[in-house]
């Protein structure tokens, strides 16, 4: 559920010959988030998990596509930097920011406002990854970032962490099985790698997976509030979706974890 051509994008019109995912067209109730309207990118829309099939074995564990509220993202960065862990945080410019389940890349664009060493996205669905790459091109062309940015279209459980300090962002992108596989894949190298590993988990439905995983310490657990503007925008957007099965409260339940070995 995370979150994606130079110039402004008309989010209601697909590229010629390309099928639009259900939830990304005006007929599906699409309303563009103010973030998209301000910056000319395409990160709006809600795509149910059942429509995000890519032919991969993990398709049935995908939650949905919906981009994180900018105010929640920024609030998580603030809380992360204010955490009082047993060991001090490295300088932010030492960290690689990694968004697992990056969708159309809104969290990556927001991360580019900070002096990370690099910003990396990992997205399983090729259409979402393609849109995200277009958004990154817009960001670079507008000179809104000097940070290296890369999008990988692949399974999160097969993504190898880069060396050095990393902060991994999750906006509830997949179910418990995939999260366990991600953590177990990392566990093979975590004891040997250098640099801190922190996890920022928004809409933390699979909190118990991390709580039970040996070697991770919880640094924060609580609600991060949306700004008034984001709350109004998200309520309006989700209310228009067919079936209105999702709601937008004024906050997100969140956690921050660190690998301590």
Helices and strands as residue ranges (DSSP letters): G 26-28, H 34-39, E 47-48, G 49-51, G 59-61, E 64-65, H 70-82, G 92-94, E 96-100, H 106-111, E 118-123, H 126-141, E 148-153, G 156-158, E 166-171, H 176-190, E 197-202, H 207-212, E 216-225, H 228-239, E 251-259
